[in-house]
Amino acid sequence: MTESIDQFRLRARAWLAANMPLLDEAVAPSPDSWERDRELQGRLLDGGFAGLSYPVEYGGGGYPFEYQAVFNQESAPYEMPYALNFPTLAICGPAILETGSEELKREHLPKMISGERLYCQFLSEPSGGSDLAGLLTRADRRDGDWVINGSKVWSSSAHKADYAMCLARTDWDVPKHEGLTMFVFPIHQRGVTVHQIEMVNGSSEFCQEFFDDLVVPESAVVGEVGDGWRVATRVLTHERLAVSGGSPYISGTRHAASSPFAQRSTLATLASECPAENEGWAQDVLGRAEVAQLAQVHLNRYLTEEMAKGRLPEAAGTMMRLFHAEVAELEADAGLELAGARGVSHDAADIAGEWAKHFLSRQSTSLGGGSSEMARNVIAERFLGMPREAAADRGIPFREVPHGH
Ligand SMILES: Cc1cc2nc3c(=O)[nH]c(=O)nc-3n(C[C@H](O)[C@H](O)[C@H](O)COP(=O)(O)OP(=O)(O)OC[C@H]3O[C@@H](n4cnc5c(N)ncnc54)[C@H](O)[C@@H]3O)c2cc1C
């Protein structure tokens, strides 16, 4: 690397000032924000700042991870295509980089980095998401292709995405983890039906998909046939890192334009608006949320550094993921408490109503990317050396495992 990190910082600072729009925190994400994100990603690409941590041969910058961190600091005052990180750039991309064939990497990574293609994850199923290896969607060989049948659910933004990484069962005669294969294919094609699910908070970002004799070629296999669990593990590892802010592939910073709740100052505003007789109580509520958030920053920094130095295994990302969910819940609770009676009716112009609405999705951070209970299981078994959870299906061919279908 001929350019020092300080030189890079100065170059990034000048380029951002000349090319990226300053963040207007009053602008909420709009339904067409994906198109805006693609356009902004195109600007980053032209400037040589897209996919900084990806290898050059796949369209990235080829920089060490610290350069992306510096770019994220410098880009904080600007509007960035932050949503493209989830799951395209920070989850699907790294998983394909680590497990895909050369051909697959050349096919997918440059188009992710340019913003041309958005990806999503088809993992969870109506029969359950925690027992991911127990999934029922099947892929069968036919005339050199694969034919996929089944259903996936809770796929974030599948209706807007172009491609999906989809885990399916290709062998029913081996134990559950051994009979899985990961595929990547275009979503909007014959054999795939995408239904948007309307949530209690009014969002329709979640989708359910149905596969009816969906035909995909052999080249859609990520990694090896039967090795899908290893690929899925990489997807989940990157998801945990991305969700908790520890991913080296994240470009940009979460800010008010991506979620008003990332802007904790709105909690402080709410606290300051409480009647004088409640001042002490409001400060306590706000203080708890602020302290938790501060602890999270330091925990993430410590764990990220220890993992980078190889002193902690990558599974330590599970601790970030768990604490992230705890903090998010605490903040959601604080927002609702401070909103008080103003939270009862939803007035979009009133931040109190927004926090009350936000409370409706309070549980999402403790489920997305694997539940908090599953994270606790990982920590207990892999860090604390506690005995493995009992499993009645261990070592048994999946065909013989009783299930609902
Ligand atoms: C914001 C968000 C985004 C998501 N995005 C996607 C996506 O893009 N793609 C996708 O495929 N999925 C996605 N999901 C789904 C998510 O992965 C699942 O919700 C999650 O894995 C849990 O699965 P489940 O909802 O089927 O719950 P279940 O697996 O049915 O579990 C129900 C409850 O039982 C608990 N439980 C289950 N097994 C155990 C156990 N062994 N020990 C202790 N407790 C247990 C769980 O913790 C949970 O509380 C998303 C979910 C959310 C909330």
The ligand as an ORCA input file, in Angstrom:
! r2SCAN-3c Opt
* xyz 0 1
  C     -35.495     -7.766     11.372
  C     -35.444     -9.187     10.889
  C     -34.866     -9.447      9.657
  C     -34.833    -10.756      9.180
  N     -34.318    -10.966      7.931
  C     -34.278    -12.217      7.447
  C     -33.797    -12.457      6.125
  O     -33.454    -11.536      5.392
  N     -33.772    -13.725      5.674
  C     -34.181    -14.775      6.434
  O     -34.079    -15.914      5.958
  N     -34.662    -14.593      7.690
  C     -34.743    -13.332      8.208
  N     -35.258    -13.105      9.452
  C     -35.779    -14.232     10.215
  C     -34.887    -14.601     11.400
  O     -33.699    -15.189     10.961
  C     -35.720    -15.542     12.282
  O     -36.785    -14.778     12.812
  C     -34.927    -16.125     13.418
  O     -33.909    -16.990     12.932
  C     -35.820    -16.919     14.383
  O     -36.587    -17.828     13.672
  P     -38.171    -17.879     13.856
  O     -38.701    -16.488     13.752
  O     -38.707    -18.895     12.906
  O     -38.396    -18.344     15.357
  P     -38.322    -19.842     15.905
  O     -37.100    -20.490     15.378
  O     -39.614    -20.493     15.663
  O     -38.129    -19.565     17.443
  C     -39.179    -19.066     18.266
  C     -38.607    -18.722     19.634
  O     -38.037    -19.906     20.224
  C     -36.698    -19.658     20.625
  N     -35.864    -20.863     20.388
  C     -35.920    -21.644     19.278
  N     -35.001    -22.642     19.397
  C     -34.375    -22.465     20.575
  C     -33.324    -23.174     21.247
  N     -32.744    -24.236     20.704
  N     -32.898    -22.692     22.455
  C     -33.491    -21.596     23.018
  N     -34.503    -20.890     22.431
  C     -34.927    -21.323     21.230
  C     -36.208    -18.540     19.736
  O     -35.168    -17.816     20.341
  C     -37.468    -17.689     19.559
  O     -37.592    -16.784     20.630
  C     -35.346    -11.819      9.945
  C     -35.942    -11.545     11.179
  C     -36.004    -10.254     11.638
  C     -36.694     -9.980     12.943
*
